[in-house]
Amino acid sequence: MKFGKSICVLNVGGTRYAFTREVIRDFPLRRVSRLIACATEKEVLELCDDYDRDRNEFFFDRHAQAFVFIMLYVRSGKLRFVPGVCELSFYTEMLYWGLESAHLDSCCQKRLDDRMSDIGLDTLSEGDIGDEPQSPGESVQEPELTCRARWLEKMRKTFEEPNSSLAAQLLASVSVIFVIVSMIMLCASTLPDWDTGQLSSRNRSPPHKNAAVCIGWFTAECIVRFLVAKDKWDFLRRPLNIIDVIAITPYYVTMAMARAGMPGAGLGVAGVILRVLRMMRVFWLMKLARHFLGLQTLGLTLRRCYREMVMLMVFVCVAMAIYSALAQLLEHGLNLGTQNSDYASIPAAAWWVIISMTTVGYGDVYPVTIGGRVLGGMCVVSGIVLLALPITFIYHSFVQCYHELKLRSARYARNLSAEMLR
């Protein structure tokens, strides 16, 4: 800004906010940060409703309470709807200041999606607001991306968002095919004839040599996704990316062991490690979570309901400790003439407790005394009750997550259809 004082005042609906020019320059709201690039008052008035040169005050005739919540997002990074304000009205305020629906918390995103679905809107854009004039020179003020940054963003969406474009869908389809092929090869490798053919080779080549193509694809995909990621550390912390590394690494460890002279399956500890590493390739199936809505819903539900899952585990563990101790006492510990050897210890009785609480009932372990049978009935009934209590919360969270991901997938599909029609 080539005019005005060092202190800038934003007057939004009668509420005044004072900031230094340095803060305005790096302000998270795009409309505010663009003020610093204005050279004339005419350019300023294209971004705000009025301007006072003497006080260096910018006037915005917008919803003051909504801007308070937007400022809370600027300070804390959390954006939620204003209580008592229409979701679409608040979303319009967000678009005016340069925010998108992705900045909202997940619960508020669902509310916005539900509201748009109810009135038949696909999405809102800045062109729908009607307060910001569109001029040819205005786009120059937008923070432009370099050619390299645009290419990296396009590559990131292609690899991370399967429904973002036609190329992303083709890439996802190829990845799914490789996952299916690799799983078929993994299942076939456990057949006796396959294993005999591998062991009969004198050259002792690396096991499952044909899997090199699948491994090469997964490795290249993982490397490219890492290179185009915005935040490398955040990329490494994501569960699906950790699973990718866990699934890919065993093949290279197997090759290293083979070159070190330990390729066989019967070389003691080395052979056990080798077989464990081979079976870890089953984690490739988790890659399907990027392409299938059901697996994504399951993962999101588990992430949001970890407290309920912990509570469920606590219920089960407490019940196991109580019932296994009582069962061991009634069936083996009282020495009443009938001692059931299946309940010789509390850990052994714990197996009977867990299969009874989950109503599996293999029948391999069962009580023979009257007291043990009464305890078994109580164990089954209490298991049903204890497991049902947190399941209700998990079920509702699953439905909510499925609804959110389904709406997000529908938006991607609409964008893809519009892209193909251009």
C-alpha positions, 0 to 999 in steps of 0.5 A: 500500500503506497498510502495511509499510515502504518496502522490499518483499521478494519471497520466491519459492521461497526466493529473496529480492528487495528492491525499493523501493515506487516500483519495485513500483508500476511493476513489469512483472509485473502480480501484483507491481504490484498489491500497491501497491494493497492496503489490508489483509493480506487483499487481500495474501494474495489475491495471495501465499501468505504475508506477514510484516508485520515484515519486509514480506516477501511469500512466493510458493510458485512455481518459483524458477528460472523466476522468475529467467528472468522477472526477466531479462525484466524487466531485459533485455526478453528472455524465454526458456524455462528449460533442462530445464523443461517449456514448459507449466510455465514458461508457467503460471508466466508466466501466474501473474505476468501475462505472456503468450506474446507476451512470449516470443522467437519461437523459444520461441513456436514451441516453446510452440505445438508443445507445445500442438499435441502435447497438443491444447491451444488456449491456457492462461489464468489461470483454468487455473492454479488458484492465483489465487482469482477474486472479484468484487472482484478485477477492480477491482484490474486496471489498467482501460482508459478507454473511449477507450483500449478504443476505440483498442485495438479500432480498432488490432486491426481495422486491424492484425490482419485475423483478429482480428474479423469487422469486421477481416475485412470491412475486409481484404476491402475493402482487397484489392478496392481493391488488385486494382482499382488494379492492373487500372487500372494495367495498363490505363493502359499500353495505347496506346489508354488513353494516347492518350485521356489525351493527346488531352484539352485540359483536361489533367486529372490522369492516371488520375482514376478512381484517386482512389477507390482513393487516397482509401481507401488514404490514409484507411486509412493515416491511421487506422492511424497515429492509433490506433497505440500507438507512432507512431515504431514505426509509421513504421519498419515496412516495410509502412507505408513501402511504403504511403507510397511507393505513395500519395505519387506520386498527390499528387505527380502532382496537384501537377505537373499543377496546376503545368502539367507534366501531360504525359508528354513534358515532358522530365525532368518527364515521366520523373519522372511516369511513374516515379511512376505505376509506383510504384503497383505497390507497392500489391501489397505491401499484400496481405502483411497479408492473405495468409499466404504473403507474410507468411512471405516477409517474415518469412523475409527479415527473419530470414535477412538474414545468409544473404542477404548471404552469398549475395550475397557468394558471387555477387559474388566469383564474378562478379569472378573468372569475368568477369575470366578470361572476358574474358582468354580470349575477348578479351584474349589476341589469339589470332586469335579475339576475341569482342566480347561479352567486350570488357570485364569488366562485359560478361563479368559479364552472361554470368557471372550468367546462367550461374551461375543456369543461365538461359543466354539464349544471347545471350552465349556463349564460342567458344574452348576455354578459354572453354567450359571456364571456362563449365562450371566457372562453371555447376557452381560457381554451382549449388554456391554458390547451394545452400549458403545456400539450405538455411538459408533453406528451413528458416527459411521452413518455421519462419516458415510454421509459426509464422504458421499457428499464430498464424492458427489462434489468431485463427480460434478466437478469432473463432469463439468471438466469433461464437458468443457 
